[in-house]
Amino acid sequence: MTAGAKGQAHLKRWITGLAALAVLIACVIAGGAAFSLLAGLGCLAGLWEYVRIVSPPGSRRLTQPMALAGYAAGIGVILAAHAGRADMILVVLSLNGVACGLLSLLRFPSDRTVLDGVARQIQGACYIPLPLALLILLRSAPGGMVWIFLLCAVIFAGDTAALYAGTLWGRHKLCPAISPGKTWEGVGGAFAALALYAGALSLLSDMPLLALILVLSGLLYVSILGDLFESWIKRVSGKKDSGDVLPGHGGVLDRIDALTSTLPIATGMLMWLERSA
């Protein structure tokens, strides 16, 4: 890729990123139905991309009954979270498992690989809708908006620093079998940016610097694992990007992979703090 092409790619990435960030900030601040709608759209787009990735080449599984059941379960999980019914999330996911069982019985005589499809569908229903439901519940919790901005800042700052540090100084591959573009130098840049971010937060608040660094480092570490997990799914399926809906970034799943992995940790931290208060 020429220098001019690289410059255009980075410009496209920044334009898309800033536009998406503006929408995210507006919806997080608005909360309520606007935020749940954004999470619902992200859920459906992510599930669509996930099914496309894990489906065998040439298959039409995007619109098959088991995939449609997954989309319905995803929307059900988001609606339950919007209503503040965390208990109903488990009911929806359980009903999805029942639906997969019934559909697999109908398909088994003609498709002996149906169990693989069931496993992929249930994984997708837990991998994408469930963390996004936690995001909605986190937003409705006291101080939840601050936590979401904190979490997003960790992910975005780490991702951007890793990209440019890896581009400038990357020599040693982090996990070449899964993601050839990621380097240890990029990881170092991400943690360096995190340290600066923690320092700024410590100055602006009364939180101890060491505690901030430990907490944010844990979140960044998990976000890297989430990124690698999604890259592994694409690598196994022979896909480079989950989609092309976000110019310069790939698909929706490419952008929320780190968020889906860190949300359970952030939600657990907030619940622990609330119980300790």
Secondary structure, DSSP 4 states (H G I P E B T S, - for coil): --HHHHHHHHHHHHHHHHHHHHHHHHHHHH-HHHHHHHHHHHHHHHHHHHHHHHSPTT--GGGSHHHHHHHHHHHHHHHHHHTT-HHHHHHHHHHHHHHHHHHHHHHTTT-TTHHHHHHHHHHHHHHTHHHHHHHHHHHHSTTHHHHHHHHHHHHHHHHHHHHHHHHHH--SEEETTTEEEEEHHHHHHHHHHHHHHHHHHHHHSS--HHHHHHHHHHHHHHHHHHHHHHHHHHHHHT-S-S-SSBTTTB-HHHHHHHHHHHHHHHHHHHHHHHHH-
